């Protein structure tokens, strides 16, 4: 879902919770295996440039 670039924001918390808010308002939450895993996904996504990445 992140790689489509069709989201409002994505972020991570210290407890490795990732929250993704899609353009249509739907919210998804998951746990990442290691902290900053989701950051690397966003960084590698060409469609994600300029999208907010929130971190705690």
Backbone as ProteinMPNN parsed JSONL, in Angstrom:
{"seq_chain_A": "XXXXXXXXXXXXXXXXXXXXXXXXXXXXXXXXXXXXXXXXXXXXXXXXXXXXXXXX", "coords_chain_A": {"N_chain_A": [[0.822, -1.188, 0.0], [1.976, 1.22, 0.71], [3.847, 1.654, -1.336], [2.288, 2.442, -3.499], [1.897, 5.097, -3.221], [-0.443, 6.335, -2.619], [-1.362, 7.646, -0.165], [-2.018, 9.556, 2.827], [-0.402, 9.914, 5.079], [2.327, 8.282, 6.755], [3.708, 6.593, 9.515], [5.852, 5.833, 12.345], [6.183, 4.381, 15.607], [7.968, 4.264, 18.763], [7.521, 1.742, 19.804], [7.468, 0.141, 17.614], [5.14, 0.192, 16.178], [3.384, 0.783, 13.228], [1.653, 3.194, 11.419], [-0.597, 3.813, 8.876], [-2.221, 6.081, 6.855], [-4.547, 6.208, 4.429], [-5.324, 7.901, 1.295], [-8.085, 7.87, 1.041], [-8.929, 7.975, 3.626], [-8.971, 5.65, 5.145], [-7.466, 3.766, 7.758], [-4.601, 1.972, 8.62], [-2.86, -0.274, 10.718], [0.128, -1.738, 11.904], [2.755, -3.921, 13.096], [6.209, -3.473, 12.862], [9.065, -5.524, 12.105], [11.666, -4.611, 12.824], [12.78, -1.502, 14.147], [12.509, 1.345, 12.11], [12.216, -0.065, 9.707], [9.983, 0.507, 8.09], [10.595, 3.096, 7.373], [12.681, 2.739, 5.544], [11.28, 1.518, 3.444], [9.619, 3.64, 2.613], [11.579, 5.491, 1.892], [12.73, 4.202, -0.308], [10.693, 4.314, -2.142], [9.569, 5.622, -5.085], [7.215, 7.01, -5.638], [6.573, 8.185, -3.282], [7.754, 10.518, -2.64], [7.97, 13.57, -0.961], [5.805, 13.039, 0.66], [4.357, 12.948, 3.95], [6.256, 11.644, 6.655], [5.999, 10.338, 9.727], [7.466, 10.239, 12.908], [8.08, 9.003, 16.183]], "CA_chain_A": [[0.0, 0.0, 0.0], [2.855, 2.387, 0.747], [4.498, 1.846, -2.637], [1.394, 3.078, -4.47], [1.959, 6.538, -2.998], [-1.806, 6.822, -2.386], [-1.614, 7.781, 1.26], [-1.855, 10.891, 3.416], [0.77, 9.889, 5.952], [2.784, 7.019, 7.333], [4.581, 6.898, 10.641], [6.223, 4.746, 13.241], [6.356, 4.718, 17.013], [9.089, 3.544, 19.372], [7.166, 0.334, 20.039], [7.477, -0.468, 16.27], [3.83, 0.29, 15.551], [3.354, 1.589, 12.01], [0.296, 3.645, 11.105], [-0.719, 4.287, 7.501], [-3.508, 6.705, 6.566], [-4.705, 6.287, 2.977], [-5.992, 9.088, 0.767], [-9.535, 7.767, 1.25], [-9.194, 8.074, 5.055], [-8.812, 4.372, 5.848], [-6.268, 3.707, 8.588], [-4.065, 0.636, 8.85], [-1.825, -0.317, 11.727], [0.863, -2.998, 11.932], [4.026, -3.888, 13.825], [7.347, -3.786, 12.015], [10.019, -6.408, 12.797], [12.741, -3.797, 13.396], [12.524, -0.074, 14.05], [12.944, 1.991, 10.865], [11.952, -0.86, 8.503], [9.031, 1.232, 7.246], [11.3, 4.262, 6.848], [13.416, 2.294, 4.354], [10.278, 1.313, 2.391], [9.234, 4.966, 2.131], [12.769, 6.068, 1.259], [12.944, 3.524, -1.589], [9.483, 4.456, -2.953], [9.641, 6.807, -5.949], [5.931, 7.712, -5.6], [6.37, 8.678, -1.926], [8.509, 11.757, -2.462], [7.198, 14.695, -0.458], [4.737, 12.596, 1.561], [4.776, 13.018, 5.349], [6.671, 10.478, 7.413], [5.946, 10.747, 11.129], [8.176, 9.35, 13.827], [7.951, 9.384, 17.594]], "C_chain_A": [[0.87, 1.258, 0.0], [3.418, 2.679, -0.642], [3.591, 2.426, -3.713], [1.481, 4.587, -4.384], [0.605, 7.157, -2.712], [-2.14, 6.883, -0.901], [-1.39, 9.222, 1.703], [-0.603, 10.965, 4.272], [1.092, 8.463, 6.378], [3.739, 7.389, 8.459], [4.852, 5.678, 11.485], [6.375, 5.276, 14.654], [7.501, 3.896, 17.572], [8.79, 2.07, 19.621], [7.024, -0.452, 18.735], [6.093, -0.553, 15.641], [3.941, 1.215, 14.347], [1.899, 1.938, 11.732], [0.306, 4.276, 9.724], [-2.122, 4.833, 7.3], [-3.591, 6.901, 5.06], [-5.406, 7.576, 2.567], [-7.496, 9.066, 1.013], [-9.917, 7.783, 2.732], [-9.074, 6.779, 5.829], [-7.47, 4.361, 6.565], [-5.878, 2.251, 8.799], [-2.948, 0.741, 9.87], [-1.185, -1.69, 11.716], [2.1, -2.823, 12.806], [5.131, -4.242, 12.839], [8.327, -4.65, 12.803], [11.135, -5.639, 13.509], [12.384, -2.328, 13.206], [13.181, 0.461, 12.776], [12.786, 1.135, 9.616], [11.025, -0.098, 7.557], [9.683, 2.479, 6.65], [12.047, 3.898, 5.572], [12.467, 2.062, 3.187], [9.887, 2.655, 1.778], [10.39, 5.609, 1.372], [13.0, 5.483, -0.133], [11.786, 3.697, -2.569], [9.54, 5.748, -3.777], [8.35, 7.629, -5.908], [5.671, 8.373, -4.238], [7.077, 10.006, -1.664], [7.591, 12.899, -2.029], [6.048, 14.335, 0.456], [5.234, 12.636, 3.004], [5.176, 11.649, 5.914], [6.808, 10.925, 8.855], [6.689, 9.741, 11.994], [8.078, 9.902, 15.231], [9.308, 9.421, 18.229]], "O_chain_A": [[0.528, 2.25, -0.644], [3.456, 3.833, -1.067], [4.086, 2.865, -4.751], [1.178, 5.287, -5.35], [0.502, 8.376, -2.575], [-3.088, 6.247, -0.441], [-0.683, 9.994, 1.056], [0.156, 11.932, 4.211], [0.241, 7.574, 6.359], [4.48, 8.367, 8.369], [4.192, 4.645, 11.369], [6.657, 6.454, 14.871], [7.957, 2.943, 16.939], [9.702, 1.244, 19.646], [6.523, -1.577, 18.738], [5.894, -1.29, 14.676], [4.52, 2.297, 14.436], [1.021, 1.078, 11.802], [1.113, 5.16, 9.437], [-3.105, 4.133, 7.545], [-2.814, 7.658, 4.479], [-6.009, 8.256, 3.397], [-8.116, 10.118, 1.175], [-11.091, 7.626, 3.068], [-9.076, 6.801, 7.06], [-6.472, 4.873, 6.057], [-6.717, 1.408, 9.115], [-2.19, 1.711, 9.89], [-1.87, -2.697, 11.539], [2.442, -1.709, 13.202], [5.006, -5.197, 12.072], [8.418, -4.53, 14.025], [11.505, -5.961, 14.638], [11.758, -1.96, 12.212], [14.29, 0.058, 12.425], [13.191, 1.573, 8.539], [11.264, -0.065, 6.35], [9.35, 2.872, 5.532], [12.046, 4.672, 4.615], [12.811, 2.377, 2.048], [9.83, 2.786, 0.556], [10.182, 6.209, 0.317], [13.422, 6.199, -1.04], [11.889, 3.267, -3.718], [9.558, 6.843, -3.215], [8.396, 8.839, -6.126], [4.657, 9.048, -4.064], [6.99, 10.547, -0.562], [6.563, 13.155, -2.656], [5.375, 15.223, 0.98], [6.412, 12.383, 3.255], [4.511, 10.641, 5.674], [7.629, 11.786, 9.172], [6.547, 8.53, 11.819], [8.004, 11.113, 15.438], [9.426, 9.721, 19.418]]}, "name": "protein", "num_of_chains": 1, "seq": "XXXXXXXXXXXXXXXXXXXXXXXXXXXXXXXXXXXXXXXXXXXXXXXXXXXXXXXX"}
